Amino acid sequence: MPDANALRSAVRDVPDFPKPGIVFKDITPILGNGDLFQTSIRLLAETARGSHIDKVVGIDARGFIFAAAVADRLKAGFVPIRKKGKLPWKTREASYTLEYGEAAVEIHQDAVHPGEKILLVDDLLATGGTAAAAVRLLDQLKAEIVSVSFLIELAFLEGRQKLGEHEISSIISY
């Protein structure tokens, strides 16, 4: 069975995407290979550290791919955190800073109940703004975050510094 090194080998670097100077970490080779995709889900699920997880929360949009599959593996519910304006019911919102302005993410206000054990999943931790906003939402809802877990972490950008005291896991680190 493939391991984290096999996943790392499959990540494709795409220079100058989405703009000059950025090296995009393309995960589609992992998604397109059944063994690698299953390995990524298994390794992300293991970041729950054997805890009972009530819900796996995924961050818009690639985080949904992994979080929904991890939720299935853990026999847990799935909750999306979406970009502002995409959820149809009453929401809570958290803003974060982008390079050229601000953005916001939302969660349904009743999606997570106080004390529920949560595994927060996304594909990539870079500067940490989106993940920090997601953590703030879950903290506001009084969730118990077991781990904030990423397939890839760009450690040199120090995004984990924005995530507070929560347990942080990454499968691949650059």
Chimera marker file (.cmm) of the C-alpha trace (Angstrom):
<marker_set name="trace">
<marker id="1" x="0.000" y="0.000" z="0.000" r="1" g="1" b="0" radius="0.5"/>
<marker id="2" x="1.358" y="3.476" z="-0.848" r="1" g="1" b="0" radius="0.5"/>
<marker id="3" x="2.522" y="5.784" z="1.933" r="1" g="1" b="0" radius="0.5"/>
<marker id="4" x="3.048" y="9.531" z="2.447" r="1" g="1" b="0" radius="0.5"/>
<marker id="5" x="6.221" y="9.400" z="0.316" r="1" g="1" b="0" radius="0.5"/>
<marker id="6" x="4.213" y="8.020" z="-2.601" r="1" g="1" b="0" radius="0.5"/>
<marker id="7" x="1.718" y="10.850" z="-2.156" r="1" g="1" b="0" radius="0.5"/>
<marker id="8" x="4.546" y="13.420" z="-2.134" r="1" g="1" b="0" radius="0.5"/>
<marker id="9" x="5.964" y="11.923" z="-5.339" r="1" g="1" b="0" radius="0.5"/>
<marker id="10" x="2.583" y="12.265" z="-7.037" r="1" g="1" b="0" radius="0.5"/>
<marker id="11" x="2.084" y="15.965" z="-6.225" r="1" g="1" b="0" radius="0.5"/>
<marker id="12" x="2.787" y="17.974" z="-9.358" r="1" g="1" b="0" radius="0.5"/>
<marker id="13" x="4.403" y="21.408" z="-9.181" r="1" g="1" b="0" radius="0.5"/>
<marker id="14" x="2.828" y="23.904" z="-11.576" r="1" g="1" b="0" radius="0.5"/>
<marker id="15" x="4.984" y="27.040" z="-11.833" r="1" g="1" b="0" radius="0.5"/>
<marker id="16" x="3.407" y="30.476" z="-12.175" r="1" g="1" b="0" radius="0.5"/>
<marker id="17" x="-0.137" y="29.341" z="-11.331" r="1" g="1" b="0" radius="0.5"/>
<marker id="18" x="-2.438" y="31.059" z="-10.575" r="1" g="1" b="0" radius="0.5"/>
<marker id="19" x="-0.036" y="33.975" z="-11.027" r="1" g="1" b="0" radius="0.5"/>
<marker id="20" x="3.674" y="34.536" z="-11.684" r="1" g="1" b="0" radius="0.5"/>
<marker id="21" x="5.951" y="33.527" z="-8.828" r="1" g="1" b="0" radius="0.5"/>
<marker id="22" x="3.570" y="30.968" z="-7.310" r="1" g="1" b="0" radius="0.5"/>
<marker id="23" x="4.367" y="27.245" z="-7.500" r="1" g="1" b="0" radius="0.5"/>
<marker id="24" x="0.972" y="25.516" z="-7.275" r="1" g="1" b="0" radius="0.5"/>
<marker id="25" x="0.883" y="22.078" z="-5.625" r="1" g="1" b="0" radius="0.5"/>
<marker id="26" x="-1.434" y="20.077" z="-7.910" r="1" g="1" b="0" radius="0.5"/>
<marker id="27" x="-3.136" y="17.172" z="-6.122" r="1" g="1" b="0" radius="0.5"/>
<marker id="28" x="-5.097" y="15.899" z="-9.118" r="1" g="1" b="0" radius="0.5"/>
<marker id="29" x="-2.606" y="13.053" z="-9.732" r="1" g="1" b="0" radius="0.5"/>
<marker id="30" x="-3.474" y="11.773" z="-6.232" r="1" g="1" b="0" radius="0.5"/>
<marker id="31" x="-7.199" y="12.117" z="-6.859" r="1" g="1" b="0" radius="0.5"/>
<marker id="32" x="-6.964" y="10.271" z="-10.152" r="1" g="1" b="0" radius="0.5"/>
<marker id="33" x="-5.157" y="7.234" z="-8.733" r="1" g="1" b="0" radius="0.5"/>
<marker id="34" x="-7.372" y="4.977" z="-6.628" r="1" g="1" b="0" radius="0.5"/>
<marker id="35" x="-4.544" y="3.631" z="-4.461" r="1" g="1" b="0" radius="0.5"/>
<marker id="36" x="-3.116" y="7.093" z="-3.775" r="1" g="1" b="0" radius="0.5"/>
<marker id="37" x="-6.523" y="8.615" z="-3.092" r="1" g="1" b="0" radius="0.5"/>
<marker id="38" x="-7.384" y="5.821" z="-0.647" r="1" g="1" b="0" radius="0.5"/>
<marker id="39" x="-4.001" y="6.291" z="1.031" r="1" g="1" b="0" radius="0.5"/>
<marker id="40" x="-4.615" y="10.023" z="1.454" r="1" g="1" b="0" radius="0.5"/>
<marker id="41" x="-8.017" y="9.320" z="3.032" r="1" g="1" b="0" radius="0.5"/>
<marker id="42" x="-6.589" y="6.644" z="5.334" r="1" g="1" b="0" radius="0.5"/>
<marker id="43" x="-3.760" y="8.909" z="6.512" r="1" g="1" b="0" radius="0.5"/>
<marker id="44" x="-6.090" y="11.859" z="7.083" r="1" g="1" b="0" radius="0.5"/>
<marker id="45" x="-8.522" y="9.639" z="8.997" r="1" g="1" b="0" radius="0.5"/>
<marker id="46" x="-5.645" y="8.463" z="11.203" r="1" g="1" b="0" radius="0.5"/>
<marker id="47" x="-5.122" y="12.067" z="12.358" r="1" g="1" b="0" radius="0.5"/>
<marker id="48" x="-8.261" y="11.580" z="14.461" r="1" g="1" b="0" radius="0.5"/>
<marker id="49" x="-5.923" y="9.592" z="16.725" r="1" g="1" b="0" radius="0.5"/>
<marker id="50" x="-8.448" y="6.895" z="17.513" r="1" g="1" b="0" radius="0.5"/>
<marker id="51" x="-10.956" y="9.404" z="18.907" r="1" g="1" b="0" radius="0.5"/>
<marker id="52" x="-14.646" y="9.081" z="18.213" r="1" g="1" b="0" radius="0.5"/>
<marker id="53" x="-15.393" y="11.811" z="15.666" r="1" g="1" b="0" radius="0.5"/>
<marker id="54" x="-18.939" y="13.152" z="15.408" r="1" g="1" b="0" radius="0.5"/>
<marker id="55" x="-18.362" y="15.274" z="12.312" r="1" g="1" b="0" radius="0.5"/>
<marker id="56" x="-15.671" y="15.897" z="9.761" r="1" g="1" b="0" radius="0.5"/>
<marker id="57" x="-15.664" y="19.507" z="8.609" r="1" g="1" b="0" radius="0.5"/>
<marker id="58" x="-14.282" y="20.328" z="5.161" r="1" g="1" b="0" radius="0.5"/>
<marker id="59" x="-13.155" y="23.716" z="3.899" r="1" g="1" b="0" radius="0.5"/>
<marker id="60" x="-14.358" y="24.957" z="0.491" r="1" g="1" b="0" radius="0.5"/>
<marker id="61" x="-13.562" y="23.604" z="-2.040" r="1" g="1" b="0" radius="0.5"/>
<marker id="62" x="-10.869" y="20.930" z="-2.350" r="1" g="1" b="0" radius="0.5"/>
<marker id="63" x="-11.206" y="20.186" z="1.345" r="1" g="1" b="0" radius="0.5"/>
<marker id="64" x="-14.679" y="18.812" z="0.561" r="1" g="1" b="0" radius="0.5"/>
<marker id="65" x="-13.148" y="16.036" z="-1.548" r="1" g="1" b="0" radius="0.5"/>
<marker id="66" x="-11.062" y="14.739" z="1.327" r="1" g="1" b="0" radius="0.5"/>
<marker id="67" x="-13.352" y="15.566" z="4.250" r="1" g="1" b="0" radius="0.5"/>
<marker id="68" x="-16.399" y="13.789" z="2.827" r="1" g="1" b="0" radius="0.5"/>
<marker id="69" x="-14.389" y="10.618" z="2.181" r="1" g="1" b="0" radius="0.5"/>
<marker id="70" x="-12.777" y="10.800" z="5.641" r="1" g="1" b="0" radius="0.5"/>
<marker id="71" x="-16.245" y="11.241" z="7.193" r="1" g="1" b="0" radius="0.5"/>
<marker id="72" x="-17.405" y="8.101" z="5.418" r="1" g="1" b="0" radius="0.5"/>
<marker id="73" x="-14.341" y="6.191" z="6.628" r="1" g="1" b="0" radius="0.5"/>
<marker id="74" x="-14.923" y="7.358" z="10.231" r="1" g="1" b="0" radius="0.5"/>
<marker id="75" x="-18.697" y="6.819" z="10.044" r="1" g="1" b="0" radius="0.5"/>
<marker id="76" x="-19.152" y="10.488" z="10.939" r="1" g="1" b="0" radius="0.5"/>
<marker id="77" x="-21.237" y="13.304" z="9.552" r="1" g="1" b="0" radius="0.5"/>
<marker id="78" x="-19.829" y="15.788" z="7.038" r="1" g="1" b="0" radius="0.5"/>
<marker id="79" x="-20.146" y="19.565" z="7.391" r="1" g="1" b="0" radius="0.5"/>
<marker id="80" x="-19.055" y="22.071" z="4.732" r="1" g="1" b="0" radius="0.5"/>
<marker id="81" x="-17.495" y="25.429" z="5.510" r="1" g="1" b="0" radius="0.5"/>
<marker id="82" x="-18.168" y="27.468" z="2.390" r="1" g="1" b="0" radius="0.5"/>
<marker id="83" x="-17.249" y="30.783" z="0.881" r="1" g="1" b="0" radius="0.5"/>
<marker id="84" x="-19.632" y="33.549" z="1.929" r="1" g="1" b="0" radius="0.5"/>
<marker id="85" x="-23.013" y="33.479" z="0.219" r="1" g="1" b="0" radius="0.5"/>
<marker id="86" x="-22.979" y="29.803" z="-0.795" r="1" g="1" b="0" radius="0.5"/>
<marker id="87" x="-24.949" y="28.257" z="2.094" r="1" g="1" b="0" radius="0.5"/>
<marker id="88" x="-28.750" y="28.424" z="1.928" r="1" g="1" b="0" radius="0.5"/>
<marker id="89" x="-29.700" y="28.799" z="5.584" r="1" g="1" b="0" radius="0.5"/>
<marker id="90" x="-28.778" y="30.816" z="8.704" r="1" g="1" b="0" radius="0.5"/>
<marker id="91" x="-25.018" y="31.021" z="9.041" r="1" g="1" b="0" radius="0.5"/>
<marker id="92" x="-22.123" y="32.192" z="11.147" r="1" g="1" b="0" radius="0.5"/>
<marker id="93" x="-19.354" y="34.028" z="9.331" r="1" g="1" b="0" radius="0.5"/>
<marker id="94" x="-15.628" y="34.580" z="9.861" r="1" g="1" b="0" radius="0.5"/>
<marker id="95" x="-13.455" y="36.875" z="7.762" r="1" g="1" b="0" radius="0.5"/>
<marker id="96" x="-9.810" y="36.497" z="6.878" r="1" g="1" b="0" radius="0.5"/>
<marker id="97" x="-7.217" y="38.576" z="5.072" r="1" g="1" b="0" radius="0.5"/>
<marker id="98" x="-6.155" y="37.881" z="1.511" r="1" g="1" b="0" radius="0.5"/>
<marker id="99" x="-3.180" y="39.356" z="-0.295" r="1" g="1" b="0" radius="0.5"/>
<marker id="100" x="-5.412" y="42.072" z="-1.777" r="1" g="1" b="0" radius="0.5"/>
<marker id="101" x="-8.358" y="42.416" z="0.589" r="1" g="1" b="0" radius="0.5"/>
<marker id="102" x="-10.621" y="40.231" z="2.691" r="1" g="1" b="0" radius="0.5"/>
<marker id="103" x="-12.813" y="37.187" z="2.213" r="1" g="1" b="0" radius="0.5"/>
<marker id="104" x="-15.179" y="35.283" z="4.463" r="1" g="1" b="0" radius="0.5"/>
<marker id="105" x="-16.308" y="31.728" z="5.083" r="1" g="1" b="0" radius="0.5"/>
<marker id="106" x="-19.550" y="30.520" z="6.609" r="1" g="1" b="0" radius="0.5"/>
<marker id="107" x="-21.039" y="27.522" z="8.365" r="1" g="1" b="0" radius="0.5"/>
<marker id="108" x="-24.690" y="26.774" z="9.086" r="1" g="1" b="0" radius="0.5"/>
<marker id="109" x="-25.301" y="27.905" z="12.641" r="1" g="1" b="0" radius="0.5"/>
<marker id="110" x="-26.757" y="24.511" z="13.582" r="1" g="1" b="0" radius="0.5"/>
<marker id="111" x="-24.227" y="22.318" z="11.732" r="1" g="1" b="0" radius="0.5"/>
<marker id="112" x="-22.129" y="21.608" z="14.821" r="1" g="1" b="0" radius="0.5"/>
<marker id="113" x="-23.350" y="21.359" z="18.401" r="1" g="1" b="0" radius="0.5"/>
<marker id="114" x="-21.406" y="22.229" z="21.566" r="1" g="1" b="0" radius="0.5"/>
<marker id="115" x="-19.059" y="19.451" z="22.601" r="1" g="1" b="0" radius="0.5"/>
<marker id="116" x="-19.168" y="17.530" z="19.324" r="1" g="1" b="0" radius="0.5"/>
<marker id="117" x="-15.808" y="16.060" z="18.388" r="1" g="1" b="0" radius="0.5"/>
<marker id="118" x="-14.622" y="17.527" z="15.106" r="1" g="1" b="0" radius="0.5"/>
<marker id="119" x="-11.905" y="16.660" z="12.622" r="1" g="1" b="0" radius="0.5"/>
<marker id="120" x="-11.289" y="19.725" z="10.423" r="1" g="1" b="0" radius="0.5"/>
<marker id="121" x="-9.850" y="18.775" z="7.012" r="1" g="1" b="0" radius="0.5"/>
<marker id="122" x="-8.465" y="20.739" z="4.074" r="1" g="1" b="0" radius="0.5"/>
<marker id="123" x="-6.165" y="19.921" z="1.206" r="1" g="1" b="0" radius="0.5"/>
<marker id="124" x="-3.529" y="22.600" z="1.858" r="1" g="1" b="0" radius="0.5"/>
<marker id="125" x="-2.252" y="24.798" z="4.674" r="1" g="1" b="0" radius="0.5"/>
<marker id="126" x="-0.438" y="27.818" z="3.280" r="1" g="1" b="0" radius="0.5"/>
<marker id="127" x="-0.691" y="31.182" z="5.064" r="1" g="1" b="0" radius="0.5"/>
<marker id="128" x="-3.431" y="29.846" z="7.342" r="1" g="1" b="0" radius="0.5"/>
<marker id="129" x="-6.066" y="32.539" z="6.868" r="1" g="1" b="0" radius="0.5"/>
<marker id="130" x="-8.894" y="30.305" z="5.667" r="1" g="1" b="0" radius="0.5"/>
<marker id="131" x="-8.121" y="27.552" z="8.190" r="1" g="1" b="0" radius="0.5"/>
<marker id="132" x="-7.932" y="30.091" z="11.036" r="1" g="1" b="0" radius="0.5"/>
<marker id="133" x="-11.351" y="31.458" z="10.044" r="1" g="1" b="0" radius="0.5"/>
<marker id="134" x="-12.744" y="27.894" z="10.017" r="1" g="1" b="0" radius="0.5"/>
<marker id="135" x="-11.266" y="27.233" z="13.465" r="1" g="1" b="0" radius="0.5"/>
<marker id="136" x="-12.826" y="30.458" z="14.787" r="1" g="1" b="0" radius="0.5"/>
<marker id="137" x="-16.233" y="29.330" z="13.513" r="1" g="1" b="0" radius="0.5"/>
<marker id="138" x="-15.914" y="25.943" z="15.192" r="1" g="1" b="0" radius="0.5"/>
<marker id="139" x="-14.676" y="27.536" z="18.407" r="1" g="1" b="0" radius="0.5"/>
<marker id="140" x="-17.687" y="29.909" z="18.372" r="1" g="1" b="0" radius="0.5"/>
<marker id="141" x="-19.955" y="26.871" z="18.072" r="1" g="1" b="0" radius="0.5"/>
<marker id="142" x="-18.101" y="25.337" z="21.052" r="1" g="1" b="0" radius="0.5"/>
<marker id="143" x="-16.993" y="22.282" z="19.107" r="1" g="1" b="0" radius="0.5"/>
<marker id="144" x="-14.189" y="20.086" z="20.408" r="1" g="1" b="0" radius="0.5"/>
<marker id="145" x="-11.617" y="20.124" z="17.616" r="1" g="1" b="0" radius="0.5"/>
<marker id="146" x="-9.657" y="16.854" z="17.780" r="1" g="1" b="0" radius="0.5"/>
<marker id="147" x="-7.306" y="17.826" z="14.939" r="1" g="1" b="0" radius="0.5"/>
<marker id="148" x="-6.934" y="20.345" z="12.146" r="1" g="1" b="0" radius="0.5"/>
<marker id="149" x="-5.603" y="18.128" z="9.358" r="1" g="1" b="0" radius="0.5"/>
<marker id="150" x="-4.134" y="18.860" z="5.942" r="1" g="1" b="0" radius="0.5"/>
<marker id="151" x="-2.922" y="16.730" z="3.089" r="1" g="1" b="0" radius="0.5"/>
<marker id="152" x="-0.173" y="19.289" z="2.348" r="1" g="1" b="0" radius="0.5"/>
<marker id="153" x="1.438" y="21.980" z="4.475" r="1" g="1" b="0" radius="0.5"/>
<marker id="154" x="3.684" y="24.696" z="3.080" r="1" g="1" b="0" radius="0.5"/>
<marker id="155" x="5.553" y="24.997" z="6.383" r="1" g="1" b="0" radius="0.5"/>
<marker id="156" x="7.737" y="27.878" z="5.219" r="1" g="1" b="0" radius="0.5"/>
<marker id="157" x="4.616" y="30.097" z="5.148" r="1" g="1" b="0" radius="0.5"/>
<marker id="158" x="4.043" y="29.426" z="8.883" r="1" g="1" b="0" radius="0.5"/>
<marker id="159" x="0.253" y="29.120" z="8.565" r="1" g="1" b="0" radius="0.5"/>
<marker id="160" x="0.011" y="26.834" z="11.591" r="1" g="1" b="0" radius="0.5"/>
<marker id="161" x="0.938" y="29.825" z="13.776" r="1" g="1" b="0" radius="0.5"/>
<marker id="162" x="-2.578" y="31.206" z="13.124" r="1" g="1" b="0" radius="0.5"/>
<marker id="163" x="-4.367" y="28.080" z="14.361" r="1" g="1" b="0" radius="0.5"/>
<marker id="164" x="-3.865" y="28.542" z="18.078" r="1" g="1" b="0" radius="0.5"/>
<marker id="165" x="-3.472" y="25.642" z="20.468" r="1" g="1" b="0" radius="0.5"/>
<marker id="166" x="-5.315" y="23.071" z="18.362" r="1" g="1" b="0" radius="0.5"/>
<marker id="167" x="-3.621" y="19.834" z="17.321" r="1" g="1" b="0" radius="0.5"/>
<marker id="168" x="-2.387" y="20.259" z="13.728" r="1" g="1" b="0" radius="0.5"/>
<marker id="169" x="-1.532" y="17.384" z="11.404" r="1" g="1" b="0" radius="0.5"/>
<marker id="170" x="-0.170" y="17.388" z="7.883" r="1" g="1" b="0" radius="0.5"/>
<marker id="171" x="0.560" y="14.352" z="5.755" r="1" g="1" b="0" radius="0.5"/>
<marker id="172" x="3.079" y="16.061" z="3.455" r="1" g="1" b="0" radius="0.5"/>
<marker id="173" x="5.165" y="19.078" z="4.427" r="1" g="1" b="0" radius="0.5"/>
<marker id="174" x="7.241" y="21.316" z="2.175" r="1" g="1" b="0" radius="0.5"/>
<link id1="1" id2="2" r="1" g="1" b="0" radius="0.2"/>
<link id1="2" id2="3" r="1" g="1" b="0" radius="0.2"/>
<link id1="3" id2="4" r="1" g="1" b="0" radius="0.2"/>
<link id1="4" id2="5" r="1" g="1" b="0" radius="0.2"/>
<link id1="5" id2="6" r="1" g="1" b="0" radius="0.2"/>
<link id1="6" id2="7" r="1" g="1" b="0" radius="0.2"/>
<link id1="7" id2="8" r="1" g="1" b="0" radius="0.2"/>
<link id1="8" id2="9" r="1" g="1" b="0" radius="0.2"/>
<link id1="9" id2="10" r="1" g="1" b="0" radius="0.2"/>
<link id1="10" id2="11" r="1" g="1" b="0" radius="0.2"/>
<link id1="11" id2="12" r="1" g="1" b="0" radius="0.2"/>
<link id1="12" id2="13" r="1" g="1" b="0" radius="0.2"/>
<link id1="13" id2="14" r="1" g="1" b="0" radius="0.2"/>
<link id1="14" id2="15" r="1" g="1" b="0" radius="0.2"/>
<link id1="15" id2="16" r="1" g="1" b="0" radius="0.2"/>
<link id1="16" id2="17" r="1" g="1" b="0" radius="0.2"/>
<link id1="17" id2="18" r="1" g="1" b="0" radius="0.2"/>
<link id1="18" id2="19" r="1" g="1" b="0" radius="0.2"/>
<link id1="19" id2="20" r="1" g="1" b="0" radius="0.2"/>
<link id1="20" id2="21" r="1" g="1" b="0" radius="0.2"/>
<link id1="21" id2="22" r="1" g="1" b="0" radius="0.2"/>
<link id1="22" id2="23" r="1" g="1" b="0" radius="0.2"/>
<link id1="23" id2="24" r="1" g="1" b="0" radius="0.2"/>
<link id1="24" id2="25" r="1" g="1" b="0" radius="0.2"/>
<link id1="25" id2="26" r="1" g="1" b="0" radius="0.2"/>
<link id1="26" id2="27" r="1" g="1" b="0" radius="0.2"/>
<link id1="27" id2="28" r="1" g="1" b="0" radius="0.2"/>
<link id1="28" id2="29" r="1" g="1" b="0" radius="0.2"/>
<link id1="29" id2="30" r="1" g="1" b="0" radius="0.2"/>
<link id1="30" id2="31" r="1" g="1" b="0" radius="0.2"/>
<link id1="31" id2="32" r="1" g="1" b="0" radius="0.2"/>
<link id1="32" id2="33" r="1" g="1" b="0" radius="0.2"/>
<link id1="33" id2="34" r="1" g="1" b="0" radius="0.2"/>
<link id1="34" id2="35" r="1" g="1" b="0" radius="0.2"/>
<link id1="35" id2="36" r="1" g="1" b="0" radius="0.2"/>
<link id1="36" id2="37" r="1" g="1" b="0" radius="0.2"/>
<link id1="37" id2="38" r="1" g="1" b="0" radius="0.2"/>
<link id1="38" id2="39" r="1" g="1" b="0" radius="0.2"/>
<link id1="39" id2="40" r="1" g="1" b="0" radius="0.2"/>
<link id1="40" id2="41" r="1" g="1" b="0" radius="0.2"/>
<link id1="41" id2="42" r="1" g="1" b="0" radius="0.2"/>
<link id1="42" id2="43" r="1" g="1" b="0" radius="0.2"/>
<link id1="43" id2="44" r="1" g="1" b="0" radius="0.2"/>
<link id1="44" id2="45" r="1" g="1" b="0" radius="0.2"/>
<link id1="45" id2="46" r="1" g="1" b="0" radius="0.2"/>
<link id1="46" id2="47" r="1" g="1" b="0" radius="0.2"/>
<link id1="47" id2="48" r="1" g="1" b="0" radius="0.2"/>
<link id1="48" id2="49" r="1" g="1" b="0" radius="0.2"/>
<link id1="49" id2="50" r="1" g="1" b="0" radius="0.2"/>
<link id1="50" id2="51" r="1" g="1" b="0" radius="0.2"/>
<link id1="51" id2="52" r="1" g="1" b="0" radius="0.2"/>
<link id1="52" id2="53" r="1" g="1" b="0" radius="0.2"/>
<link id1="53" id2="54" r="1" g="1" b="0" radius="0.2"/>
<link id1="54" id2="55" r="1" g="1" b="0" radius="0.2"/>
<link id1="55" id2="56" r="1" g="1" b="0" radius="0.2"/>
<link id1="56" id2="57" r="1" g="1" b="0" radius="0.2"/>
<link id1="57" id2="58" r="1" g="1" b="0" radius="0.2"/>
<link id1="58" id2="59" r="1" g="1" b="0" radius="0.2"/>
<link id1="59" id2="60" r="1" g="1" b="0" radius="0.2"/>
<link id1="60" id2="61" r="1" g="1" b="0" radius="0.2"/>
<link id1="61" id2="62" r="1" g="1" b="0" radius="0.2"/>
<link id1="62" id2="63" r="1" g="1" b="0" radius="0.2"/>
<link id1="63" id2="64" r="1" g="1" b="0" radius="0.2"/>
<link id1="64" id2="65" r="1" g="1" b="0" radius="0.2"/>
<link id1="65" id2="66" r="1" g="1" b="0" radius="0.2"/>
<link id1="66" id2="67" r="1" g="1" b="0" radius="0.2"/>
<link id1="67" id2="68" r="1" g="1" b="0" radius="0.2"/>
<link id1="68" id2="69" r="1" g="1" b="0" radius="0.2"/>
<link id1="69" id2="70" r="1" g="1" b="0" radius="0.2"/>
<link id1="70" id2="71" r="1" g="1" b="0" radius="0.2"/>
<link id1="71" id2="72" r="1" g="1" b="0" radius="0.2"/>
<link id1="72" id2="73" r="1" g="1" b="0" radius="0.2"/>
<link id1="73" id2="74" r="1" g="1" b="0" radius="0.2"/>
<link id1="74" id2="75" r="1" g="1" b="0" radius="0.2"/>
<link id1="75" id2="76" r="1" g="1" b="0" radius="0.2"/>
<link id1="76" id2="77" r="1" g="1" b="0" radius="0.2"/>
<link id1="77" id2="78" r="1" g="1" b="0" radius="0.2"/>
<link id1="78" id2="79" r="1" g="1" b="0" radius="0.2"/>
<link id1="79" id2="80" r="1" g="1" b="0" radius="0.2"/>
<link id1="80" id2="81" r="1" g="1" b="0" radius="0.2"/>
<link id1="81" id2="82" r="1" g="1" b="0" radius="0.2"/>
<link id1="82" id2="83" r="1" g="1" b="0" radius="0.2"/>
<link id1="83" id2="84" r="1" g="1" b="0" radius="0.2"/>
<link id1="84" id2="85" r="1" g="1" b="0" radius="0.2"/>
<link id1="85" id2="86" r="1" g="1" b="0" radius="0.2"/>
<link id1="86" id2="87" r="1" g="1" b="0" radius="0.2"/>
<link id1="87" id2="88" r="1" g="1" b="0" radius="0.2"/>
<link id1="88" id2="89" r="1" g="1" b="0" radius="0.2"/>
<link id1="89" id2="90" r="1" g="1" b="0" radius="0.2"/>
<link id1="90" id2="91" r="1" g="1" b="0" radius="0.2"/>
<link id1="91" id2="92" r="1" g="1" b="0" radius="0.2"/>
<link id1="92" id2="93" r="1" g="1" b="0" radius="0.2"/>
<link id1="93" id2="94" r="1" g="1" b="0" radius="0.2"/>
<link id1="94" id2="95" r="1" g="1" b="0" radius="0.2"/>
<link id1="95" id2="96" r="1" g="1" b="0" radius="0.2"/>
<link id1="96" id2="97" r="1" g="1" b="0" radius="0.2"/>
<link id1="97" id2="98" r="1" g="1" b="0" radius="0.2"/>
<link id1="98" id2="99" r="1" g="1" b="0" radius="0.2"/>
<link id1="99" id2="100" r="1" g="1" b="0" radius="0.2"/>
<link id1="100" id2="101" r="1" g="1" b="0" radius="0.2"/>
<link id1="101" id2="102" r="1" g="1" b="0" radius="0.2"/>
<link id1="102" id2="103" r="1" g="1" b="0" radius="0.2"/>
<link id1="103" id2="104" r="1" g="1" b="0" radius="0.2"/>
<link id1="104" id2="105" r="1" g="1" b="0" radius="0.2"/>
<link id1="105" id2="106" r="1" g="1" b="0" radius="0.2"/>
<link id1="106" id2="107" r="1" g="1" b="0" radius="0.2"/>
<link id1="107" id2="108" r="1" g="1" b="0" radius="0.2"/>
<link id1="108" id2="109" r="1" g="1" b="0" radius="0.2"/>
<link id1="109" id2="110" r="1" g="1" b="0" radius="0.2"/>
<link id1="110" id2="111" r="1" g="1" b="0" radius="0.2"/>
<link id1="111" id2="112" r="1" g="1" b="0" radius="0.2"/>
<link id1="112" id2="113" r="1" g="1" b="0" radius="0.2"/>
<link id1="113" id2="114" r="1" g="1" b="0" radius="0.2"/>
<link id1="114" id2="115" r="1" g="1" b="0" radius="0.2"/>
<link id1="115" id2="116" r="1" g="1" b="0" radius="0.2"/>
<link id1="116" id2="117" r="1" g="1" b="0" radius="0.2"/>
<link id1="117" id2="118" r="1" g="1" b="0" radius="0.2"/>
<link id1="118" id2="119" r="1" g="1" b="0" radius="0.2"/>
<link id1="119" id2="120" r="1" g="1" b="0" radius="0.2"/>
<link id1="120" id2="121" r="1" g="1" b="0" radius="0.2"/>
<link id1="121" id2="122" r="1" g="1" b="0" radius="0.2"/>
<link id1="122" id2="123" r="1" g="1" b="0" radius="0.2"/>
<link id1="123" id2="124" r="1" g="1" b="0" radius="0.2"/>
<link id1="124" id2="125" r="1" g="1" b="0" radius="0.2"/>
<link id1="125" id2="126" r="1" g="1" b="0" radius="0.2"/>
<link id1="126" id2="127" r="1" g="1" b="0" radius="0.2"/>
<link id1="127" id2="128" r="1" g="1" b="0" radius="0.2"/>
<link id1="128" id2="129" r="1" g="1" b="0" radius="0.2"/>
<link id1="129" id2="130" r="1" g="1" b="0" radius="0.2"/>
<link id1="130" id2="131" r="1" g="1" b="0" radius="0.2"/>
<link id1="131" id2="132" r="1" g="1" b="0" radius="0.2"/>
<link id1="132" id2="133" r="1" g="1" b="0" radius="0.2"/>
<link id1="133" id2="134" r="1" g="1" b="0" radius="0.2"/>
<link id1="134" id2="135" r="1" g="1" b="0" radius="0.2"/>
<link id1="135" id2="136" r="1" g="1" b="0" radius="0.2"/>
<link id1="136" id2="137" r="1" g="1" b="0" radius="0.2"/>
<link id1="137" id2="138" r="1" g="1" b="0" radius="0.2"/>
<link id1="138" id2="139" r="1" g="1" b="0" radius="0.2"/>
<link id1="139" id2="140" r="1" g="1" b="0" radius="0.2"/>
<link id1="140" id2="141" r="1" g="1" b="0" radius="0.2"/>
<link id1="141" id2="142" r="1" g="1" b="0" radius="0.2"/>
<link id1="142" id2="143" r="1" g="1" b="0" radius="0.2"/>
<link id1="143" id2="144" r="1" g="1" b="0" radius="0.2"/>
<link id1="144" id2="145" r="1" g="1" b="0" radius="0.2"/>
<link id1="145" id2="146" r="1" g="1" b="0" radius="0.2"/>
<link id1="146" id2="147" r="1" g="1" b="0" radius="0.2"/>
<link id1="147" id2="148" r="1" g="1" b="0" radius="0.2"/>
<link id1="148" id2="149" r="1" g="1" b="0" radius="0.2"/>
<link id1="149" id2="150" r="1" g="1" b="0" radius="0.2"/>
<link id1="150" id2="151" r="1" g="1" b="0" radius="0.2"/>
<link id1="151" id2="152" r="1" g="1" b="0" radius="0.2"/>
<link id1="152" id2="153" r="1" g="1" b="0" radius="0.2"/>
<link id1="153" id2="154" r="1" g="1" b="0" radius="0.2"/>
<link id1="154" id2="155" r="1" g="1" b="0" radius="0.2"/>
<link id1="155" id2="156" r="1" g="1" b="0" radius="0.2"/>
<link id1="156" id2="157" r="1" g="1" b="0" radius="0.2"/>
<link id1="157" id2="158" r="1" g="1" b="0" radius="0.2"/>
<link id1="158" id2="159" r="1" g="1" b="0" radius="0.2"/>
<link id1="159" id2="160" r="1" g="1" b="0" radius="0.2"/>
<link id1="160" id2="161" r="1" g="1" b="0" radius="0.2"/>
<link id1="161" id2="162" r="1" g="1" b="0" radius="0.2"/>
<link id1="162" id2="163" r="1" g="1" b="0" radius="0.2"/>
<link id1="163" id2="164" r="1" g="1" b="0" radius="0.2"/>
<link id1="164" id2="165" r="1" g="1" b="0" radius="0.2"/>
<link id1="165" id2="166" r="1" g="1" b="0" radius="0.2"/>
<link id1="166" id2="167" r="1" g="1" b="0" radius="0.2"/>
<link id1="167" id2="168" r="1" g="1" b="0" radius="0.2"/>
<link id1="168" id2="169" r="1" g="1" b="0" radius="0.2"/>
<link id1="169" id2="170" r="1" g="1" b="0" radius="0.2"/>
<link id1="170" id2="171" r="1" g="1" b="0" radius="0.2"/>
<link id1="171" id2="172" r="1" g="1" b="0" radius="0.2"/>
<link id1="172" id2="173" r="1" g="1" b="0" radius="0.2"/>
<link id1="173" id2="174" r="1" g="1" b="0" radius="0.2"/>
</marker_set>
